[in-house]
Amino acid sequence: MREFALLFLDLDGLKQINDRFGHLVGGQALCRLADVLCICSRKIDTPARFGGDEFALVLPETGKAPANLIAQRIHNGLSNDGKEPKLSVSIGVAIYPKDGGKVDSLLGAAAAALYSMKAKTHGPRASGQRKSAELRHKAAACGRTDR
């Protein structure tokens, strides 16, 4: 199988947006991120909402450096979209097969990279281990751990 990248994204502060501005604005924030994902994606890429404030983007035939470039474009596109409230996104990148040969291990690697980024930019309050365990559970529940 050929190399591909998995970007795992977490919309920063969605709970605070919902609490401060209401769920309608929170829903619009999710749509803004989805729009940026579509704008920054190629036709062969697959963006998806993973659940809650989490998204995934599969980039076929893409290695680490181009995946990081796309992640930076997504981050910049969302933070500079000119809308309020200001949004930011944390993104983790994993490459198949280097970072994982199965869906659960690849998601785990992408989640670990994401929460490492979150810890650097938002401090240690981002609980990466708990989120990684949740990701493995979600992947197993989807029956996709054997791929």
C-alpha positions as CSV (number, residue, x, y, z in Angstrom):
1,M,0.0,0.0,0.0
2,R,1.2,3.5,-0.8
3,E,2.1,6.2,1.7
4,F,-0.7,8.5,2.9
5,A,-1.1,11.1,5.6
6,L,-3.7,11.4,8.3
7,L,-4.4,14.8,9.8
8,F,-6.3,14.7,13.1
9,L,-7.8,18.1,14.0
10,D,-9.4,19.5,17.1
11,L,-11.3,22.8,17.1
12,D,-9.8,24.7,20.1
13,G,-12.2,26.0,22.7
14,L,-15.5,24.8,21.3
15,K,-17.0,24.3,24.8
16,Q,-16.1,27.9,25.7
17,I,-17.6,29.1,22.4
18,N,-20.8,27.2,23.1
19,D,-20.9,28.5,26.7
20,R,-20.2,32.1,25.8
21,F,-22.0,32.5,22.4
22,G,-24.5,29.6,22.3
23,H,-24.7,26.4,20.4
24,L,-25.7,28.1,17.2
25,V,-22.4,29.9,17.0
26,G,-20.6,26.7,18.1
27,G,-22.3,24.9,15.2
28,Q,-21.2,27.7,12.9
29,A,-17.6,27.3,14.2
30,L,-17.7,23.7,13.2
31,C,-19.0,24.6,9.7
32,R,-16.2,27.2,9.4
33,L,-13.6,24.5,10.1
34,A,-15.3,22.2,7.6
35,D,-15.3,24.9,5.0
36,V,-11.5,25.5,5.5
37,L,-10.9,21.8,5.2
38,C,-12.7,21.6,1.9
39,I,-10.9,24.7,0.6
40,C,-7.5,23.3,1.6
41,S,-8.2,19.8,0.3
42,R,-7.6,18.3,-3.1
43,K,-10.3,16.3,-4.9
44,I,-8.6,13.1,-3.9
45,D,-8.5,14.0,-0.2
46,T,-11.1,12.9,2.3
47,P,-12.2,15.3,5.1
48,A,-14.6,14.0,7.7
49,R,-16.0,14.9,11.1
50,F,-14.7,12.4,13.5
51,G,-17.0,13.5,16.4
52,G,-17.6,16.4,18.6
53,D,-15.0,19.0,17.8
54,E,-12.7,16.5,16.1
55,F,-12.1,16.1,12.4
56,A,-9.9,13.9,10.2
57,L,-8.4,14.5,6.8
58,V,-6.9,11.7,4.7
59,L,-4.3,12.8,2.2
60,P,-3.4,10.0,-0.3
61,E,0.1,9.9,-1.7
62,T,1.3,12.5,0.8
63,G,4.3,12.4,3.0
64,K,5.3,14.3,6.2
65,A,6.5,17.6,4.7
66,P,3.5,18.2,2.4
67,A,1.1,17.1,5.1
68,N,2.6,19.6,7.5
69,L,2.3,22.3,4.9
70,I,-1.4,21.5,4.4
71,A,-1.9,21.5,8.2
72,Q,-0.3,25.0,8.4
73,R,-2.6,26.2,5.6
74,I,-5.6,24.9,7.4
75,H,-4.5,26.5,10.7
76,N,-3.9,29.8,9.0
77,G,-7.1,29.7,6.9
78,L,-9.2,29.2,10.0
79,S,-7.5,31.7,12.2
80,N,-7.6,34.4,9.4
81,D,-11.1,33.8,8.0
82,G,-12.2,37.3,9.2
83,K,-15.1,36.0,11.2
84,E,-16.0,36.2,14.9
85,P,-15.3,34.6,17.2
86,K,-11.7,34.0,16.3
87,L,-11.0,30.3,15.9
88,S,-8.0,28.1,16.1
89,V,-7.4,24.5,15.5
90,S,-4.8,22.0,16.7
91,I,-3.6,19.5,14.2
92,G,-1.7,16.2,14.5
93,V,-0.1,14.5,11.5
94,A,0.6,10.8,11.1
95,I,2.0,9.0,8.1
96,Y,1.0,5.5,7.0
97,P,2.8,3.1,7.3
98,K,5.7,4.8,9.2
99,D,3.5,5.9,12.2
100,G,1.1,3.0,12.2
101,G,0.0,0.1,10.0
102,K,-3.5,-0.2,11.3
103,V,-6.3,2.4,11.7
104,D,-6.1,2.4,15.5
105,S,-2.3,2.9,15.7
106,L,-2.4,5.5,13.0
107,L,-5.2,7.4,14.8
108,G,-3.3,7.1,18.0
109,A,-0.1,8.5,16.5
110,A,-2.1,11.4,15.0
111,A,-3.9,12.1,18.3
112,A,-0.6,12.0,20.2
113,A,0.9,14.5,17.7
114,L,-2.2,16.7,18.1
115,Y,-2.2,16.7,21.9
116,S,1.6,17.3,21.9
117,M,0.9,20.4,19.8
118,K,-2.0,21.4,22.1
119,A,0.2,21.0,25.2
120,K,2.9,23.2,23.6
121,T,0.4,26.0,22.6
122,H,-2.3,25.7,25.3
123,G,-0.4,24.3,28.2
124,P,-0.7,20.9,30.0
125,R,-4.5,21.2,30.5
126,A,-5.0,19.3,27.2
127,S,-5.3,15.7,28.3
128,G,-3.7,13.8,25.4
129,Q,-3.6,10.4,27.1
130,R,-7.4,10.4,27.7
131,K,-8.2,11.6,24.2
132,S,-5.8,9.0,22.7
133,A,-7.7,6.3,24.6
134,E,-11.0,7.7,23.4
135,L,-9.7,7.5,19.8
136,R,-8.7,3.9,20.1
137,H,-12.1,3.1,21.5
138,K,-13.9,5.0,18.7
139,A,-11.8,3.2,16.1
140,A,-12.5,-0.2,17.7
141,A,-16.2,0.6,17.9
142,C,-16.2,1.3,14.1
143,G,-14.7,-2.1,13.5
144,R,-11.7,-0.6,11.7
145,T,-8.8,-1.7,13.9
146,D,-7.9,-4.6,11.6
147,R,-7.0,-2.5,8.5
